[in-house]
Amino acid sequence: MSQALAWLLTLLLEVPLVVFFANKWGISWQRAAIVGIVASSITHPLAWKSFWAATVIWQTDHAWLWLVCIESLVWLIEAGVYRIALPLDWGRSMMLALLTNALSASMGMLIMWL
C-alpha cells in the first residue's frame, strides 16, 4: 500500500469518528472535520516514515514493539491537537485519539497482512 493510499484510508476512517463524537459534544461538524484532517495530516507522515525506517532500514525483528511505540506517540500528538483545536478536555481528547487511532491502525494492519 502506498503512503498516499494509507493516508486516504486513515482520513476515511478517522474523520467521521471525530465528527461523530464532536457533534455529540456540541462542536460543529465542519470544525471537527477540519481538525480531524489536520491531526491525521500531522501524524500520518511521522508514523509512516518511522515504521518504514524500523522495518526496512534497520530490519528490526521488533516491528510490533515499534508499532506500539509509534502509535502511542501518534495518540498523544493527536490528543493534544484535539485538546487545543476542538477544544476538548484531556479525558475526551485522549479517548477520541485512542478510538480513532485504534480503528485506523487495526484496519491498516489487517489490510497489510492479508
Secondary structure, DSSP 4 states (H G I P E B T S, - for coil): --HHHHHHHHHHHHHHHHHHHHHHTT--HHHHHHHHHHHHHHHHHHHHHHHHIIIIIS--S-HHHHHHHHHHHHHHHHHHHHHHHS---HHHHHHHHHHHHHHHHHHHHHHHT-
